[in-house]
Amino acid sequence: MDLKRVEMYADGACLGNPGPGGWAALLRYGEREKLVSGGEDHTTNNRMELLAVISGLKALKEPCRVDVFTDSRYLQGAFAKGWLENWRTNGWRRADRRPVENQDLWQALLQALGTHQVEFHWVKGHAGHPENERVDREARRQASLRKRGLGENRT
């Protein structure tokens, strides 16, 4: 069965770390695009990076091949460098035996990945990549809305 090939551009932002945060994911299939976004009142940038990808994957209606483009070394490194598999094997503990931060979201991400074939790609942030700049603007807009008490949780 040939799966649809989807590009996802995902980013998170935080005003203060922790502070009000936002996330955004742009999904592209051929000429069709869908932008999903949201935020939280008190969070961290890493949590927003993870929520962007989780929410983007949840927005897909069927199993797909997904190329995820992110400027988050934290997110991309978890897969490319095997951190995530090591954390799972070690009972969600890091090499120094401390608990893994954001375990709830890593587990949610693993669940969201379940039906899809996903490959993560790192892009340099704030370097003129049009789609990365677009999701960055939306994530920062969501964080700003949260700061002003105007945002909704849309995860």
N, C-alpha and C positions, 0 to 999 in steps of 0.2 A: 504494500500500500504506500503510495506516495503521499508524504505529509506536506501540507502547505508550509512554505518557508516564510517566516516572519522576522523582521528586524525589530529589535526593541532598543530604544535609547532611554536610559534611566539615570536619575540623579536625585540626590537629597541635599537639603540645606538646613542650616540651623543658625538662628540669631543668638549667639552665645552657645556654649557647648558644655553643659546643657542649656537649653532655652527653647523658645518656640521654634518649631521646625516644620518643614514642608518636603514633600516628595512629588515626583512626576515621572511618568513613563509614557513614551510615545511608541505606539505600535504601528508598524507599516507592513502591509501586505500588498504588493504591486502598487497600484495608485491609491489604495485606500489607507487612511490613517485614523487612528483613534488616540486621543490624549486622555490619560487618567491622572488624577492628582488628588492630594489631600494633605493633611498635616496633623500635628499634635501640639498641645500647649507647652509641655515640658518634656524634652527629649534630647537625643544626641544626633549628630550628623550621621554616625554609623547606622543608627536605627532607621533613619530616614532613607539612607542608601538601600538598605535591605527591604524596607517597605515598598519602595518604588518597584523593585523587581518582583516581589511577591504579588503586588497589586496588578502589575502588568500581566503576569502569568495567569492570574485569576480571571482577568478580563477576556482571555481566549476561550472560545466556545467549543473548541475541539483540539485534539492532540496536534501539535505542530513542531516543526524544526524551528528553533528560535536562536537567533544570533543576538546576544545581549551585549550592548556597548555601554561601558561604564567608565567613569574617571576615578572610581574608587579602587585603590590598591587593596584595601581591606577586603572588599567583596571579590574582586578578581583573584587575588592571592589565595583566598580560601579554597578555590578550586584548582588554580594553576599550580600552586605549591603544595597541595595536599593537606593543608591545615584542617579543613573540614573533616576529612576522613580520619585524621589523627585524633581530633577532638572527640568524634563519635566513638572511636575505638577505646579511647582513654576515659570513657564515662563523662564526656563533656568537661574535661579538664585539660588545661594547657600543659605544655612541657614542664612548666614550673609548678604544676599541680594545683594552680589556682583555677577556680571555675571560669569557664568561657563566658565572656560577656555576650549578651543578646542571644542566649541559648534559645529562648522562646521563638525568636524570629528566624534563627538558623533552622530550627525544626520545622517552622511553618514554610520556609523556603524549600526545604527538602520535600515536603509534602506537595507543594505547588509544582515542583519540578517533575513529579511522578509520572505524568502522562506525556510529557514533552521530551524532545531531544534538544538539549540546550548547550550552547557553547558561549563562554564568556570571552569578551575582547576588551582590552583596556584602551582607552583613548585619553590623550592628554587634555585635562580640563582647562577652560579659559584660553584655548589656543585657536579659536576661530572655527571649530568643527560645528557646522550649522545646527545639526540635530542636538548635539550636546549642549550648545548654547541655549537652544530653545527649551529643553527640559530644565536646565539650570535656572533660566528666568522664571519658569512656572513654579519650580520648587521654592525659589526665593519669594515669589509672590504669595504662595501658600503660607510660608513662614511669617511673612509680614501680616497677612490676614489674621493668623493665630495671635500674633503679638498685639493686634488691635482688638482681639476678642471677636473677630468676625468669621472665623473659619468654622467648617464642619468637619467632623471625622468622617472620612470616606475611604475606609480600608476594607 
